[in-house]
Amino acid sequence: MDMAALIAVIGVAFFFTYTNGFHDSANAIATSVSTRALTPRAALAMAAVMNLAGAFLGSGVAHTVSSGIIETPTGSQGMMILFGALVGAITWNLTTWYFGLPSSSSHALFGGMVGAALAGGTGVIWSGVVDKIIIPMFVSPVVGLVCGYLVMLAILWIFRKANPHRAKRNFRVAQTASAAAMALAHGLQDAQKTMGIVVLALTISGQQTTQDIPVWVKISCATMLSLGTYAGGWRIMRTLGRKIIELDPPQGFAAESTAATIMYITSYVFKAPISTTHVITSAIMGVGATKRIRAVRWGVAKNIVLGWFITMPAAALVAALVYWIVDLIFG
């Protein structure tokens, strides 16, 4: 039973990573596709490869997920908590993908973990939740908005005397690099989150006693994220690339560069699992605001932000319900 439960949880974790890939592929490439810097398929292929590479660049975020959010549960109860957490996150991913809403897969997972832990009577490390999740959830979009605005202002000033058509053509080429950097950062952040869940499952089952991430876990999570990325998330891509603001190549480059830089800093310096969705969306808003405030479709932006706030509670509720159902059947 214990081995069967472990296999089930790891399988669901891999499926979550797959949904994370197609749900969040828009984060890395929507701006490049909307400005025609890259064709959709070329952008997806590039993002898949860079996601795969990014997954091997660090482990700080994975350790935060595996040991900094909930107390390590034990036995079959622990497996049911992880199962509920993952199903809650998957449900929210699929729901927001269907409606084309760029919500955070990361916060869906964290909400699922907290909801299932509370339902299962396992302690939540509230200091870790506040420091590593809640505070970054509020701070990172503000930083993305402000930095996106400032980076775009700098670009406008530096290239103020450049030929507009030549500048746009050069920035369209530069966007290939900024989109690759964004995809690499996405792999660094999001693949590690699932690695942390799998390590937690292995620890609960007694298959390992350390927080080290086995190579097969890294390869599997990175591969599933890349496969999901290549499957594409066209609904969300339209929202990010067109509905918030019509981006041109300089704006796309500014947004991607800003978001990627923020993600690298939070991954290596703070080891905080931030949302790529929050950062790139806010950076797009900041970049767009340099054109004129009304250029940003704030009604669409408002709906996106509202979705951010209900992500964790919604995933937590579904995760708690799933835990209770599984506990009723197998407990």
N, C-alpha and C positions, 0 to 999 in steps of 0.2 A: 504493500500500500504506500509506504514512504517513498519508494523509488518511483512508483507510478505517479505519485503526487509531484515529485521533483520534476519528472519528465513533462508533466502537464503544465507546470508553472513555467518552465524554461521555454516550452513551445509557445505558450501565450505571450511570454516576454519577447520572443522573436517576432511574433505577429504584431505586437505593439510597435516594435522597431520598424517593421515594414510600413505600418500605417503612419508612423512618425515621418518616414521618408517621403511618402507621396503627399502627406499633409503639409510638410514643411519644405518641400522642394521649391515651392514658390519663393520662400525667403531668400534663397541663394540666387535665383535666376530671373525672377519676374521683371526686375528693372532692365536687365540685359535684353530680354526678349521684347519687352514693350518698346525699347528704343531701337530695336532691330540690330543691336550689336551682335547678337547671336541668333541663329535659328532655334526654334524650340527643341528639336531633337539633339542638336549639337550642344545646346546649353544643358540639357538633362544628362547627356552622356558625360560632359565635363564635370557636372555637379556630382554625379555618381562616383566618378573616379576620385575626386577631391574629398568627398565624404569618407570614402574608404581609407584614404591616406590620413585624414584628420583624426580618425578613430585611434590611431597608434601614437599620437603625439603627446599624450599625457594620461594621468589617472586620478588627479586631484578631485575632479567632479564626481567620478565614480565612487571614491571613498566617502565623499560627503553624502551621497545617496544611500550607500550601503550601511553607514553607521552614524549619520548625523541628523536623521529626521525622525525615526521611530526606534524605540528600544528593540533589540533583536528578539523576536518572538521564538518560541520553541515548538518542536514537533509538528503534528498535523495542523494544529491551530495556526502556526506560523505560515504554513503553506496556504491555508485558506485565506489568510490575510493578504498574502502576496497575490494570490489568484484574484481576489476581489478588487485589489488595487489596480491590477492590470486591466481587468474587464471594465472597470469604471473609466479608466483613461482611454481605452479603445472606443468605448461607447461615445464619449465626448468627441474624440477625434473624428469618428465617422459622421456624427451629427453635424459638427461645424464644417466638415469638408462638404457635406451635401448642400449646405446653405451658402457655401463659398465664403465662410467667415474665417479670417486668419487668426485663430485663437492659438494658445500655447499648448503644445503637446507636453511640454515639461511640467507646466502647472497642473495639467490634467493628471499626470502621473503622481505628482506630489499630493494633490487633493485626494486622489484615490488611496494613496498610502495612509494619509491621516484618517480618512473616513473608515477604511477597513480596520485600522489599528484601534480606533475608538470603539467600533462595533465589536471587536474581538477582545476588548479589555486589555490591550497592550499599551504601554506607556508611549506617549508622544514626546519627543524632545523639543519642547516649545521654544527654547532658546535657539536651537538650530533652525527651526522653522522660521522664526522671526528674523534671525541674522542672515541666513543663507537663502531664504525664499521671499518672505514678505517685504523686507527692506529693499532687496534688489528689484523686486517686482514694481515698486514705486519709483525707485531711483533711476533704473536703467532706461525707461522710456523718456524721462526728463533729460537725462544725459544725452540720449540719442537725438532728441528734438533740438536741444541747444547746440550740440556739436555739429549736427547736420546743417543747421542754419549757419554756423560760423564757418564751417568748411566750404560751404557753397559761396558765402560772401568772399572768402579768400580767393576762390577760383575765379569769381567774377572780377575781382580787382586785379589779380595777376594777369589774366587774359583779356583785360578790358580793351587793349589795342589790337588784339589778334583778329584775323579774318574769321567771321562767325562760321562760315561754311567749313573752312579748313579746321577750325577748332573742334567743331562737332564731329568731323570725320576722325580726327585724332583721338578724341575722347571715346568714340565708338570702339576704336581699337583698344584703348586703355581699359575699357569696361570688361574685356576678356580677362584681364589680370585681376580686377577688383571683384568680379563675379567668382573667379577661382578662389580668391582669398576668403570670400564669404562662405563658399561651400566647404572649404577646408576648416574654417572656424565652426561651421555647423556640425561637421563630423566630430571635431574635437569636443564639442559640448554634448550633442544629443546621443551619440553612440555610447558615450561613457555612462549616461543615465541608465540605460538598459544593462550595461555591464555591472553597475552597482546592484541592480535588482537580482541578476543571476548569481553574483557573488553572495548576496544575502541568502538566496535560496540554497546554495551549496553549503553555506555555514549552518543554516537551520537543519538541513538534512544530515549534517555530520560528515559530508564529503570532503570538507576542508576546514581548517581551524584558523587560517589567517585571512587577512583582507587583500592578499595578492590576487591579481586578476590573471587567470590562466590564459595562455595564448589562444586556445581554442575558443574561449569566450570572446576575446577581442576580435578574432577573425569572423566568428559567426555573427556578432552584433554589427560589425562594420559591413559585412556582406548583405545582411538583411536591410540595413539602412540604405545601402547603395541600390539594391534592387527596388526598394520602395521609391527611392528618388527617381530612378529611371522610369518607373511607372507613371510618374508625373501627377501633379495636382492642378489640373487646368482651371477648375472653378476658382480656387484661391488665387491662382496666378492672375486671373482677370481682375480680381479685386485690388491686389497690390499694385499691379502694373498700370491699370487704367482708371479705376473708379476713384481712387484717392486724389490723384492728379495726373495729368498727361506729362510724363517725364521726357526730357531730352537727354542726349548722352552725357553732357557735363553733370546734370542733376543725378542721373543714374550712377555715375562714377562716384560722386560725392556721397550719396546715400550708402552705397556698398562699402566704400572705404571706411566711412565712419562706423558702420555697424560691425564690420570685421575687426577693426581695431579695439572696439569696446569689448567684444567677445574674447579676443586673445588676452586682454588685460584681466578680465574677470576670471578666466580659466586658470591662468598661471599665477597671478598675484593673490587673488582672493579665494580661488578654488570654489567659486560660487556657481551653481547651476542656473544661469539666467536663461530667459526665453529669447531665442533668435527672432521669433515673431514680434515680440514687443520692441526689440531694438531696431530691426529694419523698418518696421512700420512707422515708428516715431521719427527715425532718421529721414524717411521719405517725406513726412509731414514738415519737418524742419527745413529740409531742402526746398520743398515747394513754397514755403512761406516767404522765401527770399524774392520770389517772383512778385507776389502780392498776397496778402493774407487771404483774400477771397479766392485765390487760385486753388487752394486746398478745399476739397469738398468735405467740410467739417461735419456734415450730417452723416456721411459714410464713416468718417473717423470716429464720431461719437458712438455709433453702433458697434464698431470694432472694440473700442475701449470698454463699453458696457459688457461685451463678451469676455474681455479679460477678467473683469471683476467676478463674474459668475462661474468662471471655469473651475476653480478649486472647489467651491461649495457643491456645484453640480456633479463633478466627478466623485467627490467625497460621498454624496448621497447615494449614487449608483453603486459605488464600491461597498458601502455599508449594507445595502440591500442584497447585493450578490453574496457577501460574506454570510449574512443571515440565512439565505436560501441554501448555500452550500453546507453550512453548519447544521441546518435542519435535516438535510439529506444524508450527510456523511458523519456528522458529529456524534 
